[in-house]
């Protein structure tokens, strides 16, 4: 099993979901194990992303099994992860577009200098 340290946000997620820190840590370890099995790696962005995604899904599944008399329903947390992923992708797309613009401008400038 991976010896990766748990994320510092784990206790916050546990409180928001209404589960113990111990249970959150067990769910994290399970998520890491599943991500390692699925990716074949214990590092990298794909492994990390899948670990977090699996963890949030496991927390949501666990919260769904809490007694119905619970007075504080836990929020669904996966939206936060998906939103963060979308925002990261938008930043990457913006950087890529800026690079392409710079590259096209440079090529146009260079080709005009050669023609002169």
LINTA-V431227 format. One line per field, one symbol per residue. ss: DSSP state (h for helix, s for strand, l for the rest). psi: psi as a letter, one per 40 degrees, with the letter a starting at -180 (. if undefined). A space follows every 10 residues. Layout:
# LINTA-V431227
ss->???
psi->???
This chain:
# LINTA-V431227
ss->lllllllllh hhhhhhhlll hhhhhhhhhh hhhhhhhhhl llllhhhhhh hhhhhhhhhh hhhhllllll lllllllhhh hhhhhhhhhh hhhhhhhhhh hhhhhhhhhh hhhhhl
psi->ihehiiieed ddddddefii dddddddddd ddddddddee ifiidddddd dddddddddd dddeeiieeh dghiiheddd dddddddddd dddddddddd dddddddddd ddddd.
